[in-house]
Amino acid sequence: MKTIKPFFVGVATAIALSGMTAIYAKNTNESNITSKLEAIAKFTKVVNTVEHYYVDPLTIEQIIDKAIAGLMSNLDAHSSYLNKKSYKELEIETKGEFGGLGITVGMRDGALTVIAPLEGTPADKAGLKAGDIILKINDKSTLDMTLDEAVNLMRGKPGTKITLTIFRKGLAKPFKVTITRAIIKVKSVYAKHLINDDVLYIRITNFDQKVVHDVKKILKNNPHVKGIVIDLRNNPGGLLDQAVGLSDLFIDKGVIVSQKGRVKSENRVYYAHEAGTYKDLPIVVLVNGGSASASEIVTGALQDHHRAVVVGQKTFGKGSVQVILPLTKDEAIKLTIARYYLPSGRTIQAKGITPDIIVYPGKVKKVEDAFAIKEAELKAHLRSELEKAEGKKHTTKKKKPAKNLIDQKKLYEDAQLKEAYDVLKALIIAKESK
């Protein structure tokens, strides 16, 4: 390997450093100044070395951009450098004018991991699941890719196709799935009755700006329900104020969540209010590995305040706060500035929330009463024979399943929901026996 003689920092750099010395001297001690200047000088030498000797020609602007990108990606999985192109794409995304897959992803242990596919979207219809690892986007490996780079690749013009190579735990080898991009429009909140009118099932797919309004409306239209199941499975999160507002509907006092960082001005504490609280309504919250961010805030707050029993699987563990800080009119950095802390003081980040009752997905094996089945079959047969004897034409009427009802058959197809329902019924009985 060829050794290159080191060279000294240029005159312009030296002047800049001497100017910076005066600035630092006001607020830092002498040793700290020396340390910072040495670090800056080292960085400048590296930049100059790359500019002069790297195999492919690079401008100073390109080198600095790469240096910033490398710094941000090495801080954590959510901090990043937004160049002109990615900053523009972020603006487009916030306006909802983009085609996508309907999938929320994050970095877990260096792997691009599916947090959750949104219900009814192309990713959901293609069968992607929370916990899937995306190895390739089309022909590009994701192993050395930043989160923003991956998201930008998956986004595109509605109607265009994209192929993902997926690794799923439990399968012998990775598989490919081709998905057609679309404009993502998802209904965030809907409600159904569980078995009967006494128990309400509220599904929240993501925390958009209408979640609290919609849940309030549902509860107002169902004043006689004795308990609710809030399903946050595969909910990747969303707006903080909606997570706080939803929690506030069921918690009457105390901290809901706090935000803490190095800069005191960015610290926040969000409290519950007594007015408008359903403080005596029994609640069960359903979560899984696709429940993240705002979903974890709601789940953790209700769990810490003993306002709900949490059922399902451990959540994703996304509890950090990012802000967009512009560098120029066309560039910015997305920087993690704080972490969320639950009422008990525990953090969500990289830890997630462990349910009170762990239940894995699947169907419930139902043991039928053989005698009851035979009796029912006999009655149906005799009824048919009686109609023949009376000269009536035998017709079997098929009952249409109620649109807003989760009946027993549907309940037994979802082991987690079945457990949630059973726990909720026990809570209702315990409340009524007091």
N, C-alpha and C positions, 0 to 999 in steps of 0.2 A: 504494500500500500504506500502511495506517495505521500510524503509529509510536506505540508505547506507552511512556509514561515509565517508566523503571526505578524500582523501589521497594526499600526496604531490608529486610534479613532481620529477622524478628520477634524479640521479646524472648526467647521460649523457645529459639529457635535460637541466639541470641547466648549465652545461659547455657550451652547444650549445648556450643557451640564453646569457651567459656572453660574448661569442665570438661575437655574433650578436650585442651586445651593443656597442662594439668598432667600428663596421662598421656603425651603425646608427649614432653614435656621430659625425661623420665627416660632415653629411649633414642635421641633424635635431636637433631641440632644445630638451632640457631635458624632458619637459612635453610630447612631442610627442614620445620620446623613451619609457617613462614609459607606455604610453597608448598602444603602439604596443606590448611591452613585456607582459603586462597584458592580452591582447587579445590572444597572442600566448600561454601563460600559460593556459588560459581557454580552448583553443582548445586542447591542449595536455592532459588536465585533462579529457575532454570528450572522446578523443580517448582511453586513458587508461581505463576509466570506461567501455566503450563499450567492449573493449578487455577482461576485467575480468568478467563482469557480464551479458553480453547479452545472451539470452536464447540459441542461436546457436553459436558454436565456429567460430570465425573469425580471420584471421591473420591480422597483422598490415597493410600489403599490401592491403588486401581487404577493410579494414576500410578506409584507405587513398583514395583508388580509389572511394569508395562510397562518401566520403566527397567532393572530387574534382568534381565528377559528380553532386552532389547536389548543389554545389556552382555555377557551370556553368549553370545549368538549371534554377537557380533562378535569373540569370542576365537578360536574355531575351530569347525569343523563338528560337533564331538562334545560340547562343553560346552553346557549348557542349564539353564534355570530350570524346576523341576518344581513347578507349583502343586498345589493340593489334588487336582484331578482327575487330572493326569498322574502325580503321585506314587502315587496309588491304583492307577492302571493299571500302573505299573511293578511294584508289589507283586504284582498279579494275574499279570503276565507271568512273574515269577520262579517262581511256583507252577505255571505251565503250564496255567492254567485259562482260556485265551482262544482265540478263533477267529482264524485268520490265513490268510495266503496261502502261507506257506512260502518267504518271500523275505527276503534280507538286503540292505539298501540303505545307501548312504552318500552324502555330498556330495563331488562332484568338480568343481572349478572352478565352484562355485556351482550345479551341476545335481544333482538327485536321481537318483542312478545305481544301477542294480542291481549289487550285488557278486556275488551268486549266488542262484539258486533252489535250494532243497533238493530232492534227488531224491525223486520220488514224491508231491510236494505239489501243491496246486492250481496254484501258479505255474509249476512245472515242466511239468505236464500241459498248461497253457495255452500253452506255448512261449516263455516269457520267457527271455532269455539274459543272461549277464554282459555288462555294458557298455551295456545298454539304458538310455535316459534316460526317466524318467517325467515327462511334461509336465503331465498333469492326473490328479487323483484324483477320479473322478466329474466334476463340473463345476468343480472348484476348481483353479486354476493352482498349480503347485508352485514357481514362480520366486522368490517371496518367502516361501516357507514354510521353517520350521526342520525339521531332521531329525526331532525328536520329534513335531512336529505332523503330519508326513507319516506316521510310523509309527502314531500314534494313529488317524488317519483310515483307514488300511488294516486296522487291527485291528477286530474286531467279532464279532457273534454268529454261531456256526457255522450254515451254511446260507443266510446272506444273501449277496447279490451285490454286486460292486463293479466299476466300469468304469475302466480305466486307459488313458490316451492315451500311446502309446509312440513315441519317436523312436529309430530304429535306424540306425546308420551303414551306408551302402550302399543304403538304400531311398530311393525318390524322395520319399515323404511319410510323415508320422506315421500310425499306425494305432491302432485301439481294440481292446481285448481285455477281455471280461467274465469275471470269475473268481468262483467261489463259495467263500466262506470255509469253513474246516474246522479241527477240532482237529489240530494238527500233531504227528504221531508219526513219527519217522524213525529207521530203523536206521542207526546211526552207522558201524559197521564190518562189512564182509563180505569174504570172500576167495574167490578162484578160482585154478585152475591155468591157466597160459598154455601152450598147445600140449601140454605134457606135465607130468609130476610134478616136473621139475627146477626149474621157475620158478614162483614164487607171485605172484599179483596181489592186493594189499590195497587196498581202496577205503575211504577215510575221508571221510564226508560232512560231519561237523562234530565239534568237540572237546567232547563231553559228558563226564560224570564216569566213564564206563566204557571210554574209548578204550584206555588203557594196559593195563587188565585183558584186554580182548578181543584186542588184538594179541599180548600174551604167550601167551594161550591158543592162538591160531592158530599161532604159531611153535613152541610146545610140541607141538602135534598134527602138525606137519610138520617133523620133525627132519632130514630128508634133502634139503631144498630147497637148491639151489646159489646162488640169488639171488632178490631180490624187487623188484617194482615197487610203489612206494607212490603211489597216485593221490590227489592233493589238489586236483584241478581242481574249481572251483566250491565249494570248502570255505571258508565265510566266517569260520571261526575258532571261538572258544569259550573254554574254561577254560585259563588259563595253566599250571596245574600239570600238565595232561594233555599240553600241548605240550612242556613240559620233560621229563616222564616218558617220552614217546615218543622224544624225541631221546636221552635217557639210555640207551635200549635199544641204541643203535648207536654211541654215543660213549663212550669209556672214561675220558677225562680232559679237563680244561680247562673253560673257560666255555661254557655253552650260550647264555645270553642275560643281559643286564644291564638294569636299570631305573634311569634317572637323571632326577632332577628338581631343582628349586631347594631343596626341603627335604631335608636330608641323611637324615633318619629314614625317608624314603620310598624311598631308594636301595636296590637289591637286586642281588645277583649270584647267579646260579644255575649250579651246577657239575655236571659229569658224574661218575659213580661207576663204578669198574671192575667191581664185582660185578654179575653177570647181564647183561653186555654182549655182544651179537653183533658183535664188533669186526672179524671177517674176512668177514662176509657181504656180497657185492656188492649195491649198492642203486642204483636209478634212481628219482628223484622226478619225478612229472608235475604240472605247475602250469599255470594260465592266469590271465586277468584277474579271475576270480572267486575266486582263492585269496587269502585275506586274514588278517591278524592272527595267530592261533595257527598257521595253515598256513605263514605267512611266517617265523615263528620257527623252526619245524621245518626248513623248506627251507633257510633261511639258515645255521642251525647245522650241518647236514649238509654244506652246500656249503663253508663256511669251514673245516671240519675235514677236508675232502677225503674224506668218507665216502660221498658219493653224487654221481652225475652228474644234473644237473637238466635236464629236457627239457620243452619246451612254449612258453608265452608269458609275457611279463612279468607279475608279480603286481600286485595292487591298490594296495598301499602304505598299509596301516593299521597303524601301529606306535606308537600312543600309549596311555597308561594313564588311565582315568577312574575316579573314585570318587564315591560319592553322599554328600554332606555335608548332613545335616538342618539346616534353619533353625528350624523349629517341628515339632510332632508331625505336621503335615499338609503341610509344604512342605520342599523341599530344592533343592540345586543339584547338577548333575552337572558335575564339573570335571576338566579334563585336568591331571594333576599330574606326569606324567613321560613319557618316551619310551623305547621299547625299543631296545637296541643289540646287534648281533650280535657274535660272538667277535672278528671283525676290527676292530670299532669302528664299523662303518658303521651308519647308521640305516635303518629300514624306511619311516618316515613320509614319505608323498608321493613316495617314490622307488621302492618295490617291489624285487623281486628279479629280475634278468635271468638267464634260464636259460643253462646252458653250451651247450646246443644248442637253437636256436629252431626250432620246428616249428608250423605253422598247422594248424587242424583241417580234416578232409576225409577222403576215401577214398583209398586207395592204388591207383593204376592198375596192374593186374597184367597182364603180357604172357604170354599162354598159349603153350605149345609146340603148334603146329598138328598136328604129326605125332603127338604123344602123345595129343591129343584124338581124332584119327581112329582111332588104334589102340585106345583105350578104347571108342569107339563101336562099332567092328567086333567086338571081343570080346563086348560086351554083346549085339549083334545075333546073333552066332553061337551064344552061349549060349542065347538065346531060341529059335532054330531047332532046336538040339539037344534042348531040352526038349519041343518040339512033336513031333519025330521019335520020342521015347521015350514019347510019350503023356502027358507030365506037364503039369499046368496051370501056366501061367506067371504068376507073381505077383512083383510088385516090392515088396520090403520097404523101407519108408522108415526110415532111421535117425533115432532121436530124439537131438537134441543133448544132450550131457551137461550136467546142471544146473550143475555147478561147474567147467566147463571152457570157456575161451575158445579156440575152435578157429581154424584158419587163416582161415576165411571171416570170422568176427567180427573177427579181428585186422586184416584188410585193409580193414575198414570204418572204422577209426579210425587215421588217419595218425600221430597223436601217440603212441598206444599201440604201434603197429608200430615206430616209431623207438625208443621206450623199450625194447621187447623186443630189438631188434637190438643196442642199446648194451649192455644187460645181458648178452646172450650173449657179446659181445666181452670184457666184464669177467670173466666166468666163465672163458673160454678163457685170458685173460691170467693169471688167478690159478692155474689148473691147470698152466700151462706153467712156473711158477716152480720 
